[in-house]
């Protein structure tokens, strides 16, 4: 089988869509008018991603407020916030350029999603000719909606966790039911949990193991056959071309991360300074048998925070080096992160979100070409003979 390649999920929203979101928040346009812009952005995203030659695509998450808040609010400004939430929750992350992103705060129970990822996927399926993947948010991120200390009156932490796990399981099952070929769980808070940022209290609580256990409570509800197509994405964040935890050594995260019984992992790597060391760690810590599934390591080969387009040869060489440490049947390629996990993102290092979209499609094309070249070199390319078999 050729080396598989898969995107994380998001693309920058076109400047026109970002303006429409602002107009919607300001009450200047209706939800139907906003949807027209979202439809156009999804269609363009799907068509252009298909044109890269990628075997599996996404809708660029053009309808989502962000990778983390899509179940909870229609826009990042908080328009259409779900029941039992207030806008002023914890900082999910503070980024290297000083900006931050905030989560809502739970004010009572029960906890219910307002929007499931499949609601977007159903629209995308109608527009796509190629198989689609869908990203969903990890329970460990939404766990941060509950206050760090104490309990909410009338809604215990354990009640909340039960509701949260049920909602995350449902989110994933609905994606497969709507036609997703693969579902990956965004777990950017994993690496951040290894930091201790005094300005962001939850990061100092050593919550990584708790996150892993919680996520496994969701994963363990799926059969090994289902978990082959359920992945985990790890990264040091990616927003406004900045990161939140790139200074955390992967050696602190990876031994714990691979305890999650997922069938594949989408791992930021192109922007690491010592890639070979990380490939080695992946080889050491990823498991051949995670409760019935082998863990496939999709290494990041393009950096969405940097406008320079990686060449197919660079992608190929990354994979060839990684294959020294990771068995080729458990090796894949991906982008380091979504190209714009948050809907409002001007992509400052790129100059504009529209230019950043052009760059993103070029990077995806390089990833696809370079991965095919690596498959060829490693003798796993699809030949006319075995593809017909
Ligand atoms: Zn990411």
Boltz pocket constraint, residues with backbone or C-beta under 6 A from the ligand:
constraints:
  - pocket:
      binder: B
      contacts: [[A, 8], [A, 188], [A, 233], [A, 234], [A, 235], [A, 236], [A, 237], [A, 238], [A, 336], [A, 337], [A, 338]]
      max_distance: 6.0
